[in-house]
């Protein structure tokens, strides 16, 4: 049998990976008192992240500007991590390896404390 493209096993593993990532963000949002389902709604999930980070909602416009969006992502993730009692290194992890660091926030012992920002 000549197979074209990835097989069923690949897609099952990939689906499990995606569900795990979504669950991590869902739990993180829930810890912050926001609706977990916001993790799966495009654009609204960025608005929720801005709220959790304590940044103004209009910053979503900055995500549309090339190069500026990279700087804004770092700033938002730094505030996001700080509100969960994490440092700058964790924020860098949220930007570059979100599939690892969101589940750590969501399923770990981090607690949301917006006064920390």
C-alpha positions as CSV (number, residue, x, y, z in Angstrom):
1,X,0.0,0.0,0.0
2,X,1.5,3.3,-1.1
3,X,0.5,6.0,1.4
4,X,0.4,9.7,0.5
5,X,0.9,12.1,3.4
6,X,0.7,11.5,7.1
7,X,-1.2,8.5,8.4
8,X,-4.0,8.1,10.9
9,X,-1.7,7.7,13.9
10,X,-0.1,11.1,13.1
11,X,-3.5,12.8,13.0
12,X,-4.7,11.2,16.3
13,X,-1.5,12.3,18.0
14,X,-1.8,15.8,16.5
15,X,-5.4,16.1,17.6
16,X,-4.5,15.0,21.2
17,X,-1.7,17.6,21.2
18,X,-4.1,20.4,20.0
19,X,-6.7,19.4,22.6
20,X,-4.0,19.5,25.4
21,X,-2.9,23.0,24.3
22,X,-6.5,24.3,24.2
23,X,-7.1,22.7,27.6
24,X,-4.1,24.5,29.1
25,X,-5.2,27.9,27.8
26,X,-8.8,27.1,28.9
27,X,-7.7,26.4,32.5
28,X,-5.5,29.5,32.5
29,X,-8.4,31.7,31.5
30,X,-10.6,30.0,34.1
31,X,-8.0,30.6,36.9
32,X,-8.2,34.3,36.0
33,X,-12.0,34.3,36.3
34,X,-12.6,34.6,32.6
35,X,-14.7,32.1,30.5
36,X,-12.6,29.1,29.5
37,X,-14.4,28.8,26.2
38,X,-12.8,32.1,25.2
39,X,-9.6,30.2,24.4
40,X,-11.2,28.8,21.3
41,X,-12.7,32.0,19.9
42,X,-10.4,33.9,17.6
43,X,-9.8,37.5,18.4
44,X,-11.9,37.3,21.6
45,X,-9.1,35.2,23.1
46,X,-6.7,38.0,22.5
47,X,-9.1,40.4,24.2
48,X,-9.3,38.1,27.2
49,X,-5.5,37.9,27.3
50,X,-5.3,41.7,27.3
51,X,-7.8,41.8,30.2
52,X,-5.9,39.2,32.2
53,X,-2.6,41.1,31.5
54,X,-4.2,44.4,32.6
55,X,-3.6,46.1,29.3
56,X,-6.2,48.3,27.5
57,X,-8.4,46.5,25.0
58,X,-7.4,48.9,22.2
59,X,-4.0,47.2,22.2
60,X,-5.6,44.6,19.9
61,X,-5.0,47.1,17.1
62,X,-1.3,47.0,17.8
63,X,-1.3,43.2,17.1
64,X,-2.2,44.1,13.5
65,X,0.9,46.2,12.9
66,X,3.9,44.2,11.7
67,X,7.0,44.2,14.0
68,X,5.0,46.2,16.6
69,X,2.9,43.0,17.2
70,X,6.1,41.2,18.3
71,X,7.0,43.8,20.9
72,X,3.4,44.0,22.1
73,X,3.2,40.2,22.4
74,X,6.3,40.3,24.7
75,X,4.8,43.1,26.8
76,X,1.4,41.4,27.1
77,X,2.9,38.0,28.0
78,X,5.3,39.7,30.5
79,X,2.2,41.3,32.3
80,X,0.3,38.0,31.8
81,X,3.0,36.0,33.5
82,X,3.5,38.6,36.2
83,X,-0.2,38.4,37.1
84,X,0.3,34.6,37.7
85,X,3.4,35.2,39.8
86,X,5.9,34.3,37.1
87,X,8.9,36.1,35.8
88,X,10.2,37.4,32.5
89,X,11.7,34.0,31.6
90,X,8.3,32.4,31.9
91,X,6.9,35.2,29.7
92,X,9.5,34.4,27.0
93,X,8.4,30.8,27.3
94,X,4.7,31.8,26.7
95,X,5.7,33.6,23.5
96,X,8.0,30.9,22.1
97,X,6.7,27.7,23.6
98,X,3.1,28.3,24.4
99,X,2.2,24.6,24.0
100,X,4.4,24.0,27.1
101,X,3.9,27.1,29.2
102,X,0.1,27.5,29.0
103,X,-0.5,24.0,30.4
104,X,2.0,24.7,33.2
105,X,0.0,27.8,34.1
106,X,-3.3,26.1,33.7
107,X,-2.6,22.8,35.4
108,X,0.1,24.0,37.8
109,X,-0.2,25.7,41.1
110,X,0.1,29.3,39.8
111,X,-2.7,31.6,41.0
112,X,-4.0,34.7,39.4
113,X,-3.3,37.8,41.3
114,X,-3.9,41.0,39.2
115,X,-2.5,43.2,42.0
116,X,0.9,41.7,41.3
117,X,1.0,43.7,38.1
